[in-house]
Every structure is written in C-alpha cells, then in structure tokens.
Amino acid sequence: MRKILFIRPNFADFRSRDAMTPLAFAFLSAVTPEGVETVLVDERIEPVTHEDADLVALSVETFTARRAYEIADEYRRRGVPVVMGGHHPTLRPQEAARHCDAVVVGDGERVWPQVVRNAARGGLKPLYGASGGGRGRREDLRLKADHSIFRGKKYAPLSLVQAGRGCRFVCDFCSIHAFYGHDLRLRPVEDIVEELRTLPRNRLVFFVDDNLFSHRDYLVRLLRALVPLRLKWCCQISLDVSRDEALLDLMREAGCMLVLIGFESLERRNLVQMRKKWNGSGEYGAVVRRFHERGIMIYGTFVFGYDADTPESFDRAVEFALEANLCIANFNPLTPTPGTALYERLRKQNRLLYEKWWLDPSYRYGKAIFRPRGMTPEELEEGCMRAREIFYSHSSIFRRALRQPQIWRRPGNLKTMLLGNFISRHEIRNKQHKLLGEKASG
C-alpha cells in the first residue's frame, strides 16, 4: 500500500467559495499506518481527475451520494478498491455497498488502520462496524487530526476543531441521533487545547460539534481552558445556553464571536412536532438580546414545511431575522433525510414527492421533496428563496451593519458579518436548482 486517495465529492457542478475543511479526513490521515501517502481531493474546490491510487476513500453525505457513487464506480472500473463512510453509508449501508468494496458504519478512525491493512493484503471486508454503542456521556473520545492534508487548498479561513460527538436532543428532522444513537462522547479538554495550540493564530476557530452545550460542567471546563489562549471562535449551540447568564459571560470571556442557533420556527405547534418545544419561540427576542449584549453575533437557522407553516410563515421569519439583527440566517425547506423520524413519517403518509430524492435524476437542489400541509410544494420552494433574497439584499446587509453599533465595535465582528453575508448571497444563487450528481467541471 503506497497511496490512499481521500475524496470529498461535491453534490453538483459548481465551485464553492465557503467550503470548510472536511475534518473527517484529517482524523483518518492521522491514524493511517506509517509509510502510506495520503492525498485529499475536495471536489467542492478542485476537480476529481481520477489520479492513480492503491485505495480510494469517500466520505458521503446524503446530498453527495449520487455523485459519490459515480466517482466510486469509475475507480472500481479501473480496478482500484473503494471504501465509503460517513452519514449516508452508515444509514444506507446496503445501498452504498453496491458501489464500493467496503462500507464503514459510524466513526471511521476507530477501524481505519484495520481497513488499510486489509486493503494492503487484498482482503477488504464488506462491512466495518465502528459505532461506539452505550448511553450517556463519556469523556473518552481520543482524536488526532492531521491538518497538513489541507495545506495549499482554498478553504474558508476557519480552523475546524471537534470537542465531542452526539447530541442530547432527539429532534424529528435531524440525522445526528440516527447516526450516534444515545452515545455522547467528549474529548478530554487538555487534548483540545493541545490541538488548538498547533493551529494558525490568525484564524477563527469553528467548533463543529452539533451542540457544544452537551453538559454544563464540561462546557465550563472547556471555556476556562480557552480563556488564556485568547482565540476568536464560533460554534453551534442549543438555545437553552442563553438561560444561563454566567455561561454567557464565560463564553464572551473565552473569545466566542458567533453562535449558530437553530431557531427553526416561530410556530409553537411546529416546535412540538419537531420535538423541539424546549426552544420556546416566545423568548427568541430575549435570547438574541442576551448574546448581543455581550457582543456575540448570531447565525440563525429556520426550516419551513412543518404542518403549522403557511405562505405567511416566511415573511414572519424574515421580519424576525431583520428586527433581531441576525448576522447570518438560513431559510431552508424541510429536508427529510433517510434514518430520521421525519423521513419515515412522510414516507408512511405517502407525502414524499421523491422517495429516494438523493438518487432521483429529476430532483434539483432547493426543490420541495414532499407535500406540506399548509402550502403547495411550489410555495415552499418559492417562499424559502424569497426569504433569502430579502435577507441578503444589499439594502438589508447594510441596514443590519449600521444597526446596534455596540455589536460591531468588537474587533473582527463587522468584517466577519459583511464577508459572511456576501459569500452567502453568492452561494445561495450558485447552488439553487443544481442537478445532484452532475459532474463538476474544472
């Protein structure tokens, strides 16, 4: 075994300006046996040229499945063995197995050395089970990341770090619980600090955890360890952290610049249906105020298509996002992914317009995948696009930049806000209506 080619497929034919480093490959590269060269090709920013390799490994999401299968089929035609891992192969292993020699289910770095050894001997097993099992919190997630495989590539100026895996919530539409189950694993804080010390000091750090607020005592220890590092960082976090003023103060002191929060909906009935009633839509204004008082910007996400939504729901969400002066916002159609409670419910109700939309040659990015209760599929698609166009209009961007000057006085905030908005404006138009699996050009 001389060379392993890691491939991160794109879902369609375009180049991305906001691509972030695919951290899974840094973990795999770090545990690859010595003497084996690892090379990364990320189709979001560069073409797949089908260069020579002894083994190809693809990380596959549901949106990239069709393109991943095309790439894998071509390499196997050339006699190169292919391994697939990631969320989609874990949730649809039999489907993925038709296009590769081995499927890794769950966290890949646990079994990766064995996969490489087996491939070197020509004896890949069809399935490698890497899930951890168990329940509750365990601080035993030991990870090493080889960030050198990203060197020289044009990624967004962020350093990605992972503190833990899994989430304490079980939201209806989310595939995280389907992937990890009840398993919540955390890295020792000292391991995270050691990794952070190796990263460029001039870059914003992004904690990629689905929810950094997994346990209060752990988050407190992590934040206290971040304070002396004097870093600027952002994260995804659940809204309930805003109810803890002491934690918010510590986040500010530790260098938090921006948080991504899933507001999801302004309709309480929707929050109940998506198993997220703890969000408490009536307190969204207070949530925003508490973060903004500390100079922490908010990236808010909203999803449309649950049963209480109507065509008026889009305007209400945009109005809130503008009034709340959110730094960035996503307005997305509800996407039923395989393995989630949402997908199974819509399938049983015969409401899916494309049962396997990720493979359907007629499906295009941004189209409605199912029939909503309170609007037509076309209204769902058009409403999301209209909300994005309003929020990311030039007038909206500059009005938000001029409001609440106390937020923008914090060093780096205004630059981050403007850069994020103009990149988002471009990427929204770049991706809309793209055909999944269409080969990306050079």
Buried (B, 14 or more C-beta within 10 A) or exposed (E): BEBBBBBBBBBBBBBBBBBBBBBBBBBBBBBBEEEBEBBBBBBBBBEBEBEEBBBBBBBBBBBBBBBBBBBBBBBBEEEBBBBBBBBBBBBBBEBBBEBBBBBBBBBBBBBBEEBBEBBBEEEBBEBBBBBBEEEEBBBEBEBEBBBEBBEEBEBBEBBBBBBBBBBBBBBBBBBBBBBBBEBBBBBBBEBBBEBBEEBEEEBBBBBBBBBBBBBEEBBBBBBEBBEEBEBBBBBBBBBBBBEBEEBBEBBBEBBBBBBBBBBBBBBBBBBBBBBBEEBBBEBBEEBBEBBBEBBBBBBBBBBBBBEBBBBEBBEBBBEBBBEBBBBBBBBBBBBBBBBBBBBEBBBEEEBBBBBBBBBBEEBBBBBBBBBBEBBEBEBBBBBBBBBBBBBBEEEBBEEBBEEEEEBBEBEEBBEBBBEBBBBBBBBBEBBBEBBBBBEBEE
